[in-house]
Amino acid sequence: MRCRRWLANAPRGQFWVFFIAAVFFNFGFSAFFFLYNIYLLDFGMTERFLGVLGGCMAVGTILGAIPIGVIAQRFGLRATLTGGVLLVVLFSVLRTCIIWQPAQLVLAVCSGLTLCTWAVCISPSVAALTTERERPVAFSLIFASGIGVAGLGAFAAGRLPGWLRALPLEFSLTPVRATGAALLVVCGVASLALVPISRLALRSTAPEIRLPRFRNPFLRRFLPAMAIWGLVTGSFAPFANVYFVHHLGLSLERAGSVFSFSNLAQFIAVLSAPLLFRRTGLSSGIMLTQLATAAALVSLALAHTGFQAASLYWIYMAVQSMNEPGIYSLLMDRIPAVEHNSASAATFFVTGGAQAAASLAMGYAIVRYGYPAALVVVAILAVVAAIIFGRLPKGRLPMPGDVI
């Protein structure tokens, strides 16, 4: 019965064209970011510099979120997505080839600026290609597929350098050069997203351009909650691969397997998220998953072995990502359709700022205090975010000027 109801609410038509684009994009960049930090560490860079790089990417997200929302409103989602994917692939190739710290900082900002094109456009694109009834399932499919494909990307990325070294080439690849070659290969995979994007039938232009004014009462309450949650999601995630490889001493292949299984756990959790939200409501369901995230982080801080850490990391990633369909369904449902682009841009503007601060602070905290203390602080922030989300209004608030 539940399966039949799920299928009845499943999206149709061009949503699946966008879904294919998301598969290529997510596979390519999940593999890229799995390898990238380890690649830089092989050149003598430290976690502190990686934290600065993560902060620079988040600054790029802040700088790009509002302009990209305006560009999407003016030129349409398809053209904006096409330009964004082209540029982020280009900057990723340059980041692989130019190992010079000042250039890495500049390219990190540029990558964040263009990478947020996907983040800003994904919610309005799904909303434009689905009905309100289909959206919870559509968002679950998009996020679940992103997680599942990211697991395959991490699995492949952990082994791709070894596969490249085993090729019968005229010259032998060193481990570092093999990792660099793998980064270029996965950039090519991500660029394949341009083919299905070119086939999307999305509105090409808008009759008027609006900058986000934050005048919607719900948005003014939603954004502070997203800022706190951005501190949580932007803290540990950029350092997770370094945590397993350099802190716990796992091999690159074993770390790739850990990430693959974590993505399988997330895949199952996100697909089951609509059942949770149907039973609890969106705000309450989001709050519950965030409290579970806090508990998982505290447990992870107390882990001593690779197996313990891996098991707890799977739980942590599952419950953290489980609330994403709820968060973006909540935003799209409570905001009028005409404000979807600007609300999405405003959300990623705020989230990007929080993640920039989180990445910078986490890199410093890890070097100074170690992973356990840093993880406990992140868990406290997750509890604060859960409290704020739990107090969000249950229905759409009246707009200024509405006749009551």
VOPAGU-2260 file (C-alpha; in pm, 1 decimal, decimal comma):
REM VOPAGU-2260
SITE   aa  ch    i         X         Y         Z
SITE  MET   A    0       0,0       0,0       0,0
SITE  ARG   A    1     277,7     244,3      93,1
SITE  CYS   A    2     472,2     149,3    -219,4
SITE  ARG   A    3     163,2     215,1    -435,1
SITE  ARG   A    4     111,7     554,3    -270,2
SITE  TRP   A    5     481,1     638,6    -320,9
SITE  LEU   A    6     454,7     548,1    -691,1
SITE  ALA   A    7     136,2     753,2    -728,5
SITE  ASN   A    8     325,4    1060,5    -608,4
SITE  ALA   A    9     638,2     990,1    -816,0
SITE  PRO   A   10     740,6    1268,1   -1059,4
SITE  ARG   A   11     711,4    1224,8   -1434,7
SITE  GLY   A   12     828,1    1372,0   -1762,7
SITE  GLN   A   13    1125,3    1605,8   -1778,3
SITE  PHE   A   14    1211,4    1558,2   -1413,5
SITE  TRP   A   15    1395,6    1244,5   -1524,1
SITE  VAL   A   16    1605,6    1439,2   -1775,5
SITE  PHE   A   17    1718,4    1661,9   -1489,6
SITE  PHE   A   18    1773,4    1348,4   -1279,4
SITE  ILE   A   19    2021,1    1212,2   -1537,6
SITE  ALA   A   20    2210,9    1544,5   -1536,2
SITE  ALA   A   21    2230,5    1525,7   -1156,9
SITE  VAL   A   22    2374,8    1172,8   -1175,2
SITE  PHE   A   23    2667,7    1281,0   -1396,2
SITE  PHE   A   24    2731,5    1598,7   -1196,2
SITE  ASN   A   25    2717,3    1430,4    -855,1
SITE  PHE   A   26    2935,2    1135,5    -957,6
SITE  GLY   A   27    3206,5    1357,9   -1103,6
SITE  PHE   A   28    3231,1    1603,5    -817,6
SITE  SER   A   29    3186,0    1352,6    -536,0
SITE  ALA   A   30    3489,4    1168,6    -674,6
SITE  PHE   A   31    3674,7    1497,3    -724,5
SITE  PHE   A   32    3631,1    1620,9    -367,5
SITE  PHE   A   33    3708,4    1278,2    -221,6
SITE  LEU   A   34    4052,3    1286,3    -384,5
SITE  TYR   A   35    4125,0    1658,4    -384,7
SITE  ASN   A   36    4219,2    1720,2     -18,9
SITE  ILE   A   37    4434,6    1406,2      -8,9
SITE  TYR   A   38    4600,4    1521,1    -332,1
SITE  LEU   A   39    4693,0    1855,5    -172,8
SITE  LEU   A   40    4824,7    1687,8     142,9
SITE  ASP   A   41    5064,4    1491,3     -78,0
SITE  PHE   A   42    5217,5    1829,2    -172,8
SITE  GLY   A   43    5281,8    1916,4     193,0
SITE  MET   A   44    4972,3    2125,5     267,0
SITE  THR   A   45    4810,9    2097,6     612,7
SITE  GLU   A   46    4457,0    2065,0     749,0
SITE  ARG   A   47    4474,2    2432,1     845,6
SITE  PHE   A   48    4532,8    2532,5     482,9
SITE  LEU   A   49    4255,5    2293,6     373,3
SITE  GLY   A   50    4025,3    2473,0     615,6
SITE  VAL   A   51    4120,6    2806,7     460,4
SITE  LEU   A   52    4050,9    2661,7     115,6
SITE  GLY   A   53    3711,5    2538,7     230,6
SITE  GLY   A   54    3639,8    2883,4     370,0
SITE  CYS   A   55    3739,5    3042,1      39,1
SITE  MET   A   56    3500,8    2812,7    -147,1
SITE  ALA   A   57    3224,3    2909,0      90,8
SITE  VAL   A   58    3308,3    3278,7      39,0
SITE  GLY   A   59    3265,6    3216,1    -332,5
SITE  THR   A   60    2924,9    3067,4    -257,2
SITE  ILE   A   61    2833,3    3379,6     -61,5
SITE  LEU   A   62    2946,3    3609,7    -341,5
SITE  GLY   A   63    2770,3    3405,8    -608,8
SITE  ALA   A   64    2439,6    3308,8    -449,7
SITE  ILE   A   65    2244,0    3632,6    -495,9
SITE  PRO   A   66    2382,5    3720,6    -844,2
SITE  ILE   A   67    2316,1    3367,2    -964,2
SITE  GLY   A   68    1959,0    3389,4    -838,9
SITE  VAL   A   69    1916,7    3708,2   -1041,9
SITE  ILE   A   70    2085,9    3551,6   -1348,3
SITE  ALA   A   71    1856,2    3248,6   -1325,6
SITE  GLN   A   72    1557,1    3481,8   -1305,0
SITE  ARG   A   73    1673,2    3678,6   -1609,2
SITE  PHE   A   74    1819,5    3414,3   -1841,5
SITE  GLY   A   75    1643,1    3102,0   -1717,5
SITE  LEU   A   76    1748,4    2796,1   -1525,4
SITE  ARG   A   77    1877,2    2599,0   -1826,1
SITE  ALA   A   78    2120,7    2866,3   -1943,8
SITE  THR   A   79    2236,5    2933,3   -1587,9
SITE  LEU   A   80    2298,8    2564,0   -1520,4
SITE  THR   A   81    2488,6    2526,1   -1848,8
SITE  GLY   A   82    2721,6    2816,9   -1775,8
SITE  GLY   A   83    2772,4    2710,3   -1416,8
SITE  VAL   A   84    2866,7    2350,2   -1500,3
SITE  LEU   A   85    3109,5    2462,8   -1772,7
SITE  LEU   A   86    3286,5    2705,6   -1541,7
SITE  VAL   A   87    3308,6    2481,1   -1236,2
SITE  VAL   A   88    3462,2    2203,7   -1448,0
SITE  LEU   A   89    3714,6    2452,1   -1589,1
SITE  PHE   A   90    3812,7    2581,5   -1244,0
SITE  SER   A   91    3839,3    2225,1   -1108,1
SITE  VAL   A   92    4082,4    2134,8   -1387,1
SITE  LEU   A   93    4289,0    2444,0   -1304,8
SITE  ARG   A   94    4290,0    2355,3    -932,8
SITE  THR   A   95    4434,0    2016,0   -1022,7
SITE  CYS   A   96    4704,1    2152,9   -1250,7
SITE  ILE   A   97    4820,6    2464,0   -1059,5
SITE  ILE   A   98    4967,2    2364,2    -720,7
SITE  TRP   A   99    5056,8    2710,8    -593,3
SITE  GLN   A  100    4894,5    2827,0    -272,1
SITE  PRO   A  101    4792,2    3181,2    -379,5
SITE  ALA   A  102    4641,8    3040,8    -701,6
SITE  GLN   A  103    4465,4    2768,6    -502,2
SITE  LEU   A  104    4298,9    3033,5    -285,1
SITE  VAL   A  105    4175,9    3234,4    -584,3
SITE  LEU   A  106    4055,4    2924,0    -768,0
SITE  ALA   A  107    3875,1    2804,2    -454,4
SITE  VAL   A  108    3672,3    3127,0    -450,3
SITE  CYS   A  109    3596,9    3090,9    -822,5
SITE  SER   A  110    3496,6    2726,6    -776,5
SITE  GLY   A  111    3263,2    2813,1    -490,2
SITE  LEU   A  112    3108,1    3093,9    -693,0
SITE  THR   A  113    3031,0    2867,3    -989,9
SITE  LEU   A  114    2956,5    2551,6    -791,3
SITE  CYS   A  115    2675,4    2728,6    -609,6
SITE  THR   A  116    2498,6    2761,1    -947,5
SITE  TRP   A  117    2393,9    2399,6    -908,5
SITE  ALA   A  118    2295,4    2451,8    -546,2
SITE  VAL   A  119    2086,9    2762,9    -621,1
SITE  CYS   A  120    1915,2    2617,7    -929,4
SITE  ILE   A  121    1839,0    2265,2    -808,7
SITE  SER   A  122    1537,0    2351,3    -590,4
SITE  PRO   A  123    1364,2    2584,0    -842,8
SITE  SER   A  124    1435,6    2331,0   -1121,4
SITE  VAL   A  125    1274,5    2045,9    -929,9
SITE  ALA   A  126     984,2    2274,3    -835,4
SITE  ALA   A  127     936,8    2380,3   -1200,3
SITE  LEU   A  128     940,2    2019,5   -1325,6
SITE  THR   A  129     701,2    1876,6   -1064,0
SITE  THR   A  130     367,5    1942,2    -899,3
SITE  GLU   A  131     331,5    2021,8    -528,3
SITE  ARG   A  132     208,5    1667,3    -468,5
SITE  GLU   A  133     516,1    1520,0    -637,9
SITE  ARG   A  134     777,9    1740,5    -470,2
SITE  PRO   A  135     852,3    1546,6    -148,4
SITE  VAL   A  136     920,0    1231,1    -351,2
SITE  ALA   A  137    1106,7    1430,0    -620,2
SITE  PHE   A  138    1338,2    1594,4    -366,9
SITE  SER   A  139    1392,7    1257,7    -196,8
SITE  LEU   A  140    1487,0    1102,7    -531,1
SITE  ILE   A  141    1725,4    1386,9    -616,9
SITE  PHE   A  142    1900,1    1383,6    -279,7
SITE  ALA   A  143    1897,5    1002,7    -250,5
SITE  SER   A  144    2042,6     961,3    -599,3
SITE  GLY   A  145    2304,3    1224,8    -518,5
SITE  ILE   A  146    2400,6    1028,2    -210,6
SITE  GLY   A  147    2401,1     691,7    -387,3
SITE  VAL   A  148    2598,9     824,0    -682,1
SITE  ALA   A  149    2838,8     997,3    -441,2
SITE  GLY   A  150    2899,5     657,8    -281,7
SITE  LEU   A  151    2988,6     512,3    -620,2
SITE  GLY   A  152    3205,8     817,7    -683,0
SITE  ALA   A  153    3396,8     769,0    -357,6
SITE  PHE   A  154    3434,4     396,6    -427,0
SITE  ALA   A  155    3567,6     463,5    -777,0
SITE  ALA   A  156    3786,3     753,8    -662,4
SITE  GLY   A  157    3959,7     539,2    -400,8
SITE  ARG   A  158    4060,6     293,2    -672,2
SITE  LEU   A  159    4094,4     507,9    -984,2
SITE  PRO   A  160    4456,5     617,9    -917,5
SITE  GLY   A  161    4556,9     252,8    -881,0
SITE  TRP   A  162    4371,8     159,8   -1199,8
SITE  LEU   A  163    4548,7     438,0   -1388,9
SITE  ARG   A  164    4888,4     328,3   -1259,5
SITE  ALA   A  165    4815,8     -24,8   -1381,5
SITE  LEU   A  166    4753,0      88,1   -1740,5
SITE  PRO   A  167    5020,6     -19,1   -1991,6
SITE  LEU   A  168    5152,0     331,4   -2059,4
SITE  GLU   A  169    5487,7     429,4   -2209,0
SITE  PHE   A  170    5570,9     606,7   -1883,7
SITE  SER   A  171    5493,0     512,2   -1523,7
SITE  LEU   A  172    5268,4     729,0   -1309,1
SITE  THR   A  173    5378,7     815,4    -957,9
SITE  PRO   A  174    5101,3     792,3    -692,3
SITE  VAL   A  175    5065,5    1171,6    -686,5
SITE  ARG   A  176    5049,1    1201,3   -1065,7
SITE  ALA   A  177    4797,8     915,6   -1078,9
SITE  THR   A  178    4575,8    1102,3    -832,3
SITE  GLY   A  179    4602,8    1416,7   -1045,1
SITE  ALA   A  180    4511,5    1220,0   -1357,9
SITE  ALA   A  181    4212,3    1070,0   -1173,9
SITE  LEU   A  182    4094,1    1421,6   -1081,8
SITE  LEU   A  183    4097,9    1520,6   -1450,2
SITE  VAL   A  184    3906,0    1206,3   -1548,7
SITE  VAL   A  185    3624,4    1273,5   -1301,5
SITE  CYS   A  186    3602,5    1636,3   -1419,3
SITE  GLY   A  187    3530,0    1493,2   -1763,6
SITE  VAL   A  188    3254,1    1275,7   -1619,5
SITE  ALA   A  189    3093,2    1578,9   -1450,9
SITE  SER   A  190    3092,2    1769,9   -1780,6
SITE  LEU   A  191    2860,7    1502,2   -1931,5
SITE  ALA   A  192    2578,9    1665,4   -1729,6
SITE  LEU   A  193    2568,3    1932,2   -2002,2
SITE  VAL   A  194    2402,4    1690,3   -2247,8
SITE  PRO   A  195    2075,4    1631,4   -2054,0
SITE  ILE   A  196    2072,8    1992,4   -1930,3
SITE  SER   A  197    2059,4    2108,1   -2294,0
SITE  ARG   A  198    1735,8    1907,9   -2336,4
SITE  LEU   A  199    1548,8    2059,5   -2041,2
SITE  ALA   A  200    1236,1    2256,5   -2130,1
SITE  LEU   A  201    1262,8    2523,8   -1863,8
SITE  ARG   A  202    1145,1    2883,6   -1889,8
SITE  SER   A  203    1414,3    3081,3   -2072,8
SITE  THR   A  204    1356,0    3435,1   -1945,8
SITE  ALA   A  205    1162,7    3619,3   -1678,2
SITE  PRO   A  206     935,8    3920,6   -1731,5
SITE  GLU   A  207    1089,3    4102,6   -1437,5
SITE  ILE   A  208    1397,6    4076,7   -1220,7
SITE  ARG   A  209    1376,3    4085,3    -842,3
SITE  LEU   A  210    1655,6    4086,6    -591,2
SITE  PRO   A  211    1574,3    3893,1    -274,0
SITE  ARG   A  212    1426,9    4137,8     -21,6
SITE  PHE   A  213    1380,2    3896,8     268,7
SITE  ARG   A  214    1029,3    4038,9     305,7
SITE  ASN   A  215     862,3    3700,4     340,5
SITE  PRO   A  216     792,7    3640,3     713,9
SITE  PHE   A  217     864,0    3268,0     689,8
SITE  LEU   A  218    1195,6    3328,7     510,9
SITE  ARG   A  219    1307,2    3565,7     787,7
SITE  ARG   A  220    1257,9    3285,0    1041,5
SITE  PHE   A  221    1388,8    3008,2     816,8
SITE  LEU   A  222    1723,7    3171,4     729,6
SITE  PRO   A  223    1862,0    3194,1    1087,9
SITE  ALA   A  224    1782,9    2824,6    1130,8
SITE  MET   A  225    1969,8    2747,4     807,7
SITE  ALA   A  226    2266,2    2957,5     924,6
SITE  ILE   A  227    2307,8    2743,9    1237,7
SITE  TRP   A  228    2260,2    2425,1    1039,0
SITE  GLY   A  229    2517,6    2548,3     786,5
SITE  LEU   A  230    2771,3    2567,3    1069,6
SITE  VAL   A  231    2703,0    2198,2    1135,1
SITE  THR   A  232    2715,6    2074,6     775,4
SITE  GLY   A  233    3019,9    2287,6     690,7
SITE  SER   A  234    3235,1    2173,8     982,8
SITE  PHE   A  235    3325,8    1805,6     969,0
SITE  ALA   A  236    3234,1    1710,7     611,4
SITE  PRO   A  237    3537,8    1878,7     442,8
SITE  PHE   A  238    3773,5    1693,5     679,2
SITE  ALA   A  239    3608,7    1349,9     691,0
SITE  ASN   A  240    3839,4    1189,5     434,0
SITE  VAL   A  241    4145,8    1340,6     605,3
SITE  TYR   A  242    4010,0    1215,8     940,5
SITE  PHE   A  243    4002,5     856,5     819,7
SITE  VAL   A  244    4322,9     856,0     612,6
SITE  HIS   A  245    4556,6    1075,8     819,5
SITE  HIS   A  246    4403,4    1068,1    1169,0
SITE  LEU   A  247    4293,1     702,0    1188,4
SITE  GLY   A  248    4549,0     570,7     938,5
SITE  LEU   A  249    4312,7     396,6     696,1
SITE  SER   A  250    4438,3     328,7     343,9
SITE  LEU   A  251    4290,5     525,4      55,2
SITE  GLU   A  252    4104,9     213,4     -63,8
SITE  ARG   A  253    3955,6     141,3     281,4
SITE  ALA   A  254    3854,3     504,5     321,9
SITE  GLY   A  255    3683,6     486,6     -17,3
SITE  SER   A  256    3488,8     182,2     103,2
SITE  VAL   A  257    3387,1     365,9     423,2
SITE  PHE   A  258    3251,1     652,8     216,2
SITE  SER   A  259    3073,1     414,7     -20,9
SITE  PHE   A  260    2891,4     237,6     263,4
SITE  SER   A  261    2807,1     572,3     425,0
SITE  ASN   A  262    2644,7     679,6     102,4
SITE  LEU   A  263    2445,3     356,9      89,2
SITE  ALA   A  264    2317,0     431,6     440,5
SITE  GLN   A  265    2228,8     786,4     333,8
SITE  PHE   A  266    2058,3     658,2      19,5
SITE  ILE   A  267    1825,0     435,2     221,1
SITE  ALA   A  268    1764,3     706,5     482,6
SITE  VAL   A  269    1675,9     978,1     231,8
SITE  LEU   A  270    1441,7     752,8      34,0
SITE  SER   A  271    1257,8     673,9     357,9
SITE  ALA   A  272    1246,1    1041,8     462,6
SITE  PRO   A  273     896,7    1106,8     312,8
SITE  LEU   A  274     756,1     837,8     544,1
SITE  LEU   A  275     905,1    1017,1     845,2
SITE  PHE   A  276     782,3    1360,2     735,6
SITE  ARG   A  277     434,3    1227,8     659,1
SITE  ARG   A  278     411,1    1093,2    1012,8
SITE  THR   A  279     570,8    1382,3    1204,9
SITE  GLY   A  280     528,6    1686,7     978,9
SITE  LEU   A  281     816,8    1865,8     810,1
SITE  SER   A  282     936,1    2087,8    1097,2
SITE  SER   A  283     918,8    1814,6    1362,6
SITE  GLY   A  284    1083,5    1558,4    1134,8
SITE  ILE   A  285    1369,8    1795,0    1057,2
SITE  MET   A  286    1418,1    1860,6    1429,2
SITE  LEU   A  287    1433,0    1488,7    1508,5
SITE  THR   A  288    1697,3    1418,2    1244,9
SITE  GLN   A  289    1909,1    1708,8    1368,2
SITE  LEU   A  290    1897,3    1582,9    1727,5
SITE  ALA   A  291    2003,6    1240,9    1598,3
SITE  THR   A  292    2291,6    1412,4    1413,8
SITE  ALA   A  293    2407,9    1568,1    1741,1
SITE  ALA   A  294    2402,2    1230,0    1916,8
SITE  ALA   A  295    2600,6    1069,3    1634,0
SITE  LEU   A  296    2865,8    1343,0    1647,1
SITE  VAL   A  297    2917,9    1298,2    2020,5
SITE  SER   A  298    2951,2     923,3    1970,6
SITE  LEU   A  299    3197,9     977,8    1685,6
SITE  ALA   A  300    3408,2    1199,3    1912,4
SITE  LEU   A  301    3439,6     905,6    2155,5
SITE  ALA   A  302    3536,2     646,3    1889,6
SITE  HIS   A  303    3881,6     489,1    1916,6
SITE  THR   A  304    3904,4     231,4    1635,9
SITE  GLY   A  305    3856,8     253,6    1262,3
SITE  PHE   A  306    3557,3      16,7    1272,4
SITE  GLN   A  307    3383,3     215,7    1547,0
SITE  ALA   A  308    3445,6     544,0    1367,7
SITE  ALA   A  309    3324,5     405,8    1034,4
SITE  SER   A  310    3002,4     266,5    1184,6
SITE  LEU   A  311    2924,3     591,5    1365,1
SITE  TYR   A  312    3013,3     794,4    1057,6
SITE  TRP   A  313    2756,4     597,1     856,7
SITE  ILE   A  314    2489,4     679,3    1116,0
SITE  TYR   A  315    2594,6    1044,4    1131,7
SITE  MET   A  316    2580,6    1093,8     754,2
SITE  ALA   A  317    2248,5     909,4     723,7
SITE  VAL   A  318    2061,5    1118,0     980,2
SITE  GLN   A  319    2226,8    1445,2     873,0
SITE  SER   A  320    2130,3    1405,5     508,8
SITE  MET   A  321    1786,1    1260,9     583,7
SITE  ASN   A  322    1646,7    1605,6     662,7
SITE  GLU   A  323    1751,0    1768,8     333,6
SITE  PRO   A  324    1435,8    1670,8     139,4
SITE  GLY   A  325    1231,3    1804,8     429,4
SITE  ILE   A  326    1422,5    2133,7     448,3
SITE  TYR   A  327    1384,9    2216,4      78,2
SITE  SER   A  328    1027,3    2086,6      53,9
SITE  LEU   A  329     947,1    2311,2     350,4
SITE  LEU   A  330    1105,0    2612,3     181,1
SITE  MET   A  331     937,1    2556,6    -157,4
SITE  ASP   A  332     596,4    2488,1       2,5
SITE  ARG   A  333     596,7    2795,2     229,4
SITE  ILE   A  334     727,3    3041,0     -33,2
SITE  PRO   A  335     515,4    3161,7    -330,7
SITE  ALA   A  336     629,9    3021,7    -667,4
SITE  VAL   A  337     731,7    3365,8    -794,4
SITE  GLU   A  338     986,9    3386,7    -510,7
SITE  HIS   A  339    1139,5    3037,6    -549,8
SITE  ASN   A  340    1459,7    3153,3    -724,9
SITE  SER   A  341    1525,3    3441,0    -486,2
SITE  ALA   A  342    1442,6    3231,3    -178,0
SITE  SER   A  343    1678,4    2956,6    -295,0
SITE  ALA   A  344    1952,6    3214,4    -359,9
SITE  ALA   A  345    1899,5    3373,0     -17,3
SITE  THR   A  346    1916,1    3030,9     148,7
SITE  PHE   A  347    2248,0    2945,7     -10,8
SITE  PHE   A  348    2381,9    3293,7      58,8
SITE  VAL   A  349    2321,3    3241,4     430,2
SITE  THR   A  350    2432,9    2878,6     428,0
SITE  GLY   A  351    2750,1    2967,2     238,3
SITE  GLY   A  352    2841,7    3231,5     494,8
SITE  ALA   A  353    2791,2    2986,3     777,8
SITE  GLN   A  354    2992,3    2716,3     603,3
SITE  ALA   A  355    3277,3    2958,4     534,8
SITE  ALA   A  356    3301,8    3039,1     904,6
SITE  ALA   A  357    3265,4    2672,1     997,9
SITE  SER   A  358    3539,7    2552,0     764,1
SITE  LEU   A  359    3787,2    2813,7     882,7
SITE  ALA   A  360    3710,3    2748,3    1249,0
SITE  MET   A  361    3714,9    2369,6    1213,5
SITE  GLY   A  362    4057,2    2362,7    1047,1
SITE  TYR   A  363    4199,3    2572,9    1330,0
SITE  ALA   A  364    4018,4    2372,8    1599,9
SITE  ILE   A  365    4140,7    2036,9    1468,2
SITE  VAL   A  366    4504,0    2149,5    1468,1
SITE  ARG   A  367    4478,8    2313,8    1810,9
SITE  TYR   A  368    4237,0    2090,3    2006,8
SITE  GLY   A  369    4198,7    1769,0    1803,7
SITE  TYR   A  370    3900,0    1602,5    1639,6
SITE  PRO   A  371    3705,1    1491,2    1954,6
SITE  ALA   A  372    3668,2    1839,1    2107,5
SITE  ALA   A  373    3579,5    1992,5    1772,4
SITE  LEU   A  374    3310,5    1729,1    1707,7
SITE  VAL   A  375    3146,1    1790,7    2045,9
SITE  VAL   A  376    3114,2    2163,5    1968,0
SITE  VAL   A  377    2954,8    2080,9    1631,8
SITE  ALA   A  378    2707,9    1851,2    1812,0
SITE  ILE   A  379    2601,3    2140,2    2038,3
SITE  LEU   A  380    2535,1    2353,4    1730,3
SITE  ALA   A  381    2319,1    2073,4    1585,1
SITE  VAL   A  382    2103,6    2078,6    1899,6
SITE  VAL   A  383    2060,2    2456,4    1868,3
SITE  ALA   A  384    1957,8    2419,3    1503,0
SITE  ALA   A  385    1705,2    2149,9    1596,9
SITE  ILE   A  386    1542,1    2375,7    1856,2
SITE  ILE   A  387    1507,4    2661,3    1605,9
SITE  PHE   A  388    1367,0    2437,9    1330,2
SITE  GLY   A  389    1121,3    2286,7    1576,5
SITE  ARG   A  390     981,5    2634,9    1647,3
SITE  LEU   A  391     921,0    2728,9    1283,7
SITE  PRO   A  392     554,4    2808,6    1207,6
SITE  LYS   A  393     352,7    2514,0    1078,9
SITE  GLY   A  394     166,1    2701,5     805,3
SITE  ARG   A  395     232,0    2976,1     551,9
SITE  LEU   A  396     256,1    3314,9     722,5
SITE  PRO   A  397      69,5    3614,5     578,0
SITE  MET   A  398     275,3    3848,2     362,9
SITE  PRO   A  399     298,4    4220,4     441,4
SITE  GLY   A  400       4,7    4387,9     275,6
SITE  ASP   A  401    -216,2    4073,6     263,2
SITE  VAL   A  402    -583,1    4135,0     328,5
SITE  ILE   A  403    -697,1    3930,6     628,7
